[in-house]
Structures are given as C-alpha cells and as structure tokens.
Amino acid sequence: MGGVDLPASRIGYGAMELAGPPKARDLTEAEAVRFINQVVDSGVTYIDTSIDYGRCEILIGKAISHRRAEYLLASKCACEVGIDPYHVKGADKHEKHTYSGENVIAGVEQSLSRLKTDHLDLVQVHGNPTRKELEDGGVIDALLKLKKDGKIREAGISTRLPLLAEFVDVDYFSVVQVPYSALQRTNEDAIADLRAAGKVVVTRGVTGRGAPAKGWATRPIGTAEGEVRDVWERAKLDELLDGMSGIEFMIRFALANPNIDVALVATTNHEHLLADIAYAAKGPLPQSTLEEAKRRLLAAGCGPGLGKYKGGGPSAVL
C-alpha cells in the first residue's frame, strides 16, 4: 500500500459508528460484536478506530482480538486518556486533545489494553494540531519510541486543511488520513502531493455521510446544513447515475482517484456494508462519467484547491 509495507483492502471500515448515540444509532453489545465479525468476514482488512470513539475500542477487542492476524488495526493518539469509554459526549462537541509525549504513550497503552492486542499497525495523531505542537511537545519522539518498542508499526496523522499542508513532506508520518469525496474535493491536490511524497493516503467521508440519499440526516463535519446536498443538486449528478445509487456513485468516484489507498466507509448495517463492498468491486467510475462529473462539480463550485491548497469550493477548512 503506497510506499509502506502495510497491505490493506481498498475499502476500509471506519468504526466511529460503533460509538452509539448521539453520533450513531444505538446497538447492543451483542449486536456490535456480531457486526464487527461480519466486517472481517466480508474481506475488509483495514479497521480504523480511536480513543475518541467511546466504547469502540473495547467492542473491537471483545469481538475480534482472537482474529488479530486477519486485519490491520489503526487507532488514534493525543486523545483524552482515562475517561469512561461509555461516557456520551455531545454530538457537536470537540474532543480534548493533548499533544505531549506522555499523553501519546499513555493513550497507546490504553488502546492496546482495550483492543486486546500487543501492537497497533498504525497510530494516527488526532485533532488537527500544528507541526510545531507535535515536535515541541515530544509527540514525534514518543511515536518513534513506540515504534522501536514494537507497540506500533507505522505512525501517521488524521488531519485536514489548512494544517494538512505542514505534513506533506515530513518523514516521520508514513500514513495521512484526510476527508475526501465527490462533494468535498478541496484536498484533491494535497492528496496527489502526499502520494508523490511516498505517503499512504486514507480517506474518510467518501460517501458525504450519505448526502446523495433521500432523507440523509448527518452533514459532513465542517459543512453548513444542506451544503453538500446543494452541491449534488447544482451539479445535477442524478443525471449521471445510469442505474447507480448515489452512494455507489460516491464510492466509485473516490476510488477513481489513483492517489487514494484506502477509502473508509462507516455503517453498522450489514446489508449496507455488503453493498458498499460490492460497489467498490465494480471499480472506478467510467472515465467519461468521471470527467463529466468533475466538469459539473467544478461549475457548481466544488473543485480541488488552487495554488497550495487554497480555495477549491465548499468547506475549504476540511
């Protein structure tokens, strides 16, 4: 996968949905355990979680720690450590992040315990920090120590513009996770630069949180109410579906970007998961459809960044 020896399925599972209300639908523990096993049974080999996702790490540990050789496990660090994982946070509140080496090490140790594993394949700094915060706070030194000790295999960051630009050329992160979809293309140029710099690129939000679907309820982070749905409608993308669902279109649009290694999908519905995997198996959108979609999206104000990632349509801060 990219320049790193970290093989993974092209579709990965973003496990934030397992956190439960108010961020996601309610599941019993038994339902969650069954679904997590279904994720692995389906052939998805990349699972992305976080301390910030409440009970998520504990559920994954209970469900599939005995199957550890069957999947790659990515979590986050710099999150708040030692809080009750079943504590429900407000849907619109931002989690607390502390960019110190001590907090990073404590967080990884906690994740290893909750996930019932002796190593993480990837740990990503969470919360959109600056490069200076990480280097001055001892975060990079802590990650290098964890890697030397065999507790993590790769280090990365989950970030967004404008601070994403600070990490394109750093040598201590081998994986970068960014938001990207047909309806949020601001990071497109940065993604190309990340790949050119030898980074593995993981993307989240590839379905726009269901924006093309009728009755979608959760807007992508950083967007105004109805913003991405407006882009879809202004670009008249329904005219390009040719029998596809909107979600299939979104997944295949993302997979048409050759610079993306793993596209995360998030659900707790087994049928939806299997549908997403089947859509991905069809491959990228046909080239003519892709080119026409990009033309329409650009006309609707949704395109890649201009210059060094400035401008480029809605949600430029993502």
C-alpha positions in Angstrom: 0.0 0.0 0.0 1.8 3.1 -1.2 5.4 3.3 0.0 4.7 1.4 3.2 4.5 -2.4 3.8 1.0 -2.2 5.2 -1.3 -4.2 2.9 -5.0 -3.4 3.3 -8.3 -3.7 1.4 -9.1 -0.7 -0.7 -12.3 -0.3 1.3 -11.7 0.1 5.0 -14.1 0.2 7.9 -14.4 3.5 9.8 -15.6 2.3 13.2 -16.9 5.7 14.7 -20.4 4.4 14.1 -19.9 1.9 16.9 -19.7 4.7 19.4 -23.5 4.7 19.6 -25.8 7.7 20.3 -25.7 10.6 19.8 -23.2 10.2 17.0 -24.6 7.0 15.6 -27.5 4.5 16.0 -27.8 2.5 19.2 -26.5 -1.1 19.2 -26.4 -3.6 22.0 -23.0 -5.0 22.7 -24.0 -8.4 21.2 -25.2 -6.7 18.0 -21.9 -4.7 17.8 -19.8 -7.8 18.4 -21.7 -9.7 15.7 -21.4 -6.8 13.2 -17.6 -6.3 13.8 -17.1 -10.0 13.0 -19.2 -9.5 9.8 -16.8 -6.7 8.8 -13.8 -9.1 8.9 -15.8 -12.0 7.4 -16.6 -9.7 4.4 -13.0 -9.4 3.5 -12.4 -5.9 4.9 -8.8 -6.0 6.3 -8.4 -2.3 7.5 -10.2 -1.2 10.6 -9.9 2.4 11.8 -10.9 3.4 15.3 -10.0 5.9 18.1 -10.0 6.6 21.8 -12.3 9.4 20.9 -15.0 6.9 19.8 -16.1 6.0 23.3 -16.7 2.2 23.7 -15.5 1.4 20.1 -12.0 0.1 21.0 -13.5 -2.1 23.8 -16.0 -3.6 21.4 -13.4 -4.4 18.8 -11.2 -6.0 21.4 -14.1 -8.2 22.6 -15.2 -9.1 19.1 -12.1 -9.9 17.1 -9.0 -9.9 19.2 -8.9 -13.6 18.7 -8.7 -13.0 14.9 -5.9 -10.5 15.1 -4.0 -11.9 12.1 -6.9 -11.2 9.8 -7.0 -7.4 9.9 -4.9 -4.3 10.1 -5.7 -2.1 13.1 -5.4 1.7 13.1 -6.2 3.9 16.1 -5.6 7.5 17.1 -3.5 9.2 19.8 -3.2 12.5 21.6 -6.8 11.9 22.8 -8.1 12.3 26.3 -6.9 9.2 28.3 -8.6 7.6 31.3 -12.2 8.8 30.8 -15.2 6.5 31.0 -15.4 5.0 27.4 -19.2 4.7 27.8 -19.5 8.4 28.6 -21.7 10.1 26.0 -20.4 13.3 24.6 -22.4 16.0 22.9 -22.8 15.4 19.1 -21.3 18.8 18.3 -18.6 19.0 20.9 -14.9 18.6 20.0 -12.9 16.1 22.0 -10.0 17.3 24.1 -6.5 16.6 22.7 -3.1 17.0 24.4 0.0 17.0 22.3 2.6 15.7 24.7 4.8 12.6 24.5 3.4 11.4 27.9 -0.2 11.6 26.7 0.6 9.8 23.4 2.3 6.9 25.2 -0.5 6.6 27.8 -3.1 6.6 25.0 -1.4 3.9 23.0 -1.0 1.7 26.1 -4.7 2.2 26.9 -5.7 1.3 23.3 -3.6 -1.8 23.4 -5.3 -2.9 26.5 -8.8 -2.1 25.3 -8.2 -3.7 21.9 -6.6 -6.8 23.5 -3.5 -6.7 21.2 0.2 -6.3 21.6 0.6 -3.9 18.7 -1.2 -1.3 16.5 -0.5 -1.5 12.8 -1.0 2.3 12.7 -1.5 5.0 15.2 -2.6 8.4 13.9 -2.3 11.8 15.7 -5.9 13.1 16.1 -7.3 16.6 16.5 -5.7 18.7 13.7 -2.5 20.0 15.5 0.2 22.1 14.1 3.6 20.6 13.2 5.2 22.8 15.9 2.9 21.5 18.6 3.8 17.9 17.8 7.6 18.5 17.6 7.8 20.8 20.6 5.5 18.6 22.7 7.6 15.4 22.3 4.9 13.6 20.3 7.2 12.6 17.5 9.8 11.3 19.9 7.1 9.3 21.7 5.9 7.8 18.4 9.4 6.8 17.4 9.9 5.1 20.8 6.6 3.2 20.5 7.7 2.1 17.0 11.1 1.0 18.3 9.4 -1.0 21.1 7.2 -2.8 18.6 3.9 -1.4 20.0 3.1 0.4 16.8 4.2 -0.4 13.3 3.5 2.9 11.5 2.8 6.4 12.6 0.5 8.9 10.8 -1.9 11.7 11.3 -5.6 12.3 10.7 -5.8 16.0 9.6 -7.3 18.5 7.3 -6.6 21.8 5.6 -5.1 24.2 6.1 -2.7 22.4 8.6 -2.5 19.3 6.3 0.0 21.3 4.2 2.5 21.2 7.0 2.8 17.4 7.0 3.1 16.6 3.3 6.9 16.3 3.3 7.6 15.1 6.9 9.5 11.9 7.2 8.0 10.7 10.5 4.5 10.1 9.2 4.0 7.4 6.6 0.2 7.5 6.5 -2.1 10.5 6.3 -5.9 10.4 6.7 -7.9 13.2 5.1 -11.5 14.0 4.2 -12.4 13.4 0.6 -15.5 12.9 -1.5 -17.0 14.0 -4.8 -18.7 16.7 -2.8 -15.7 17.8 -0.8 -12.7 17.9 -3.2 -10.6 20.6 -1.5 -7.9 18.1 -0.5 -7.5 16.6 -4.0 -4.3 18.4 -4.8 -2.9 17.7 -1.4 -3.7 14.0 -1.8 -1.7 13.9 -5.0 1.3 15.6 -3.3 1.0 13.1 -0.3 1.2 10.2 -2.7 4.1 11.8 -4.6 5.9 12.2 -1.3 5.5 8.4 -0.7 2.7 8.6 1.9 -0.1 6.1 2.2 -3.4 8.1 1.8 -6.5 7.0 3.7 -9.7 9.0 3.1 -12.8 9.4 5.3 -16.2 10.7 4.4 -16.2 9.3 0.9 -20.0 9.0 0.8 -20.5 12.5 2.1 -22.2 10.9 5.1 -25.0 9.8 2.8 -25.6 13.2 1.2 -26.9 11.9 -2.1 -29.5 9.7 -0.4 -33.0 10.9 0.2 -33.6 11.9 3.8 -29.9 12.0 4.8 -29.6 13.3 8.3 -25.9 13.9 9.3 -23.9 16.6 7.5 -20.2 16.1 6.9 -18.0 17.7 9.6 -17.3 21.4 8.9 -20.1 21.9 6.4 -23.3 24.0 6.7 -26.7 22.4 6.9 -27.6 21.1 3.4 -24.3 22.4 1.9 -23.1 19.2 0.2 -26.6 18.2 -0.8 -26.8 21.6 -2.6 -23.6 20.8 -4.5 -25.1 17.5 -5.6 -28.2 19.2 -6.8 -26.5 22.1 -8.5 -24.2 19.7 -10.4 -27.2 17.6 -11.4 -25.4 14.4 -10.6 -28.6 12.4 -10.6 -28.4 12.7 -14.4 -25.1 10.7 -14.4 -26.2 7.8 -12.3 -27.3 5.5 -15.1 -28.8 3.0 -12.7 -26.4 3.5 -9.9 -27.4 4.6 -6.4 -26.0 7.9 -5.2 -23.8 6.0 -2.6 -22.4 3.8 -5.4 -21.5 6.9 -7.4 -19.7 8.4 -4.4 -17.7 5.3 -3.6 -16.7 4.7 -7.2 -15.8 8.4 -7.6 -13.4 8.2 -4.7 -11.9 5.0 -5.9 -11.3 6.6 -9.3 -8.6 8.8 -7.6 -5.4 6.7 -8.1 -3.7 8.5 -5.2 -6.1 7.0 -2.6 -5.0 3.8 -1.0 -7.9 3.1 1.4 -11.4 4.6 1.4 -13.2 4.3 4.7 -16.9 3.5 4.9 -18.9 3.8 8.1 -22.0 1.8 8.9 -23.4 -0.6 11.4 -25.8 -2.2 8.9 -24.6 -5.5 7.4 -26.5 -5.1 4.2 -25.2 -1.6 3.7 -21.6 -2.8 4.3 -22.0 -5.6 1.7 -23.5 -3.1 -0.7 -20.5 -0.7 -0.3 -18.1 -3.6 -0.9 -20.0 -4.7 -4.0 -19.9 -1.1 -5.3 -16.2 -0.9 -4.8 -15.7 -4.2 -6.6 -17.2 -2.7 -9.7 -14.1 -0.4 -9.9 -13.8 3.3 -10.5 -16.5 5.3 -12.4 -16.2 5.0 -16.2 -13.8 7.6 -17.4 -16.4 9.6 -19.4 -18.8 9.7 -16.4 -15.9 10.8 -14.1 -14.8 13.6 -16.4 -18.4 14.9 -16.8 -19.0 14.7 -13.1 -15.8 16.7 -12.4 -16.8 19.3 -15.0 -20.2 19.7 -13.4 -18.9 19.8 -9.9 -16.3 22.5 -10.8 -19.1 24.6 -12.4 -21.0 24.1 -9.1 -18.1 25.5 -7.1 -16.7 22.1 -5.9 -13.2 21.5 -7.1 -9.6 20.9 -5.8 -7.6 23.5 -4.1 -6.0 26.3 -6.0 -2.3 27.1 -5.7 -1.1 25.4 -2.5 -4.5 24.1 -1.5 -6.3 27.4 -1.3 -9.8 27.9 -2.5 -11.4 25.0 -4.4 -15.0 25.1 -3.4 -17.1 24.5 -0.3 -15.6 23.5 3.1 -12.1 24.7 2.4 -11.2 24.2 6.1 -11.8 20.4 5.8 
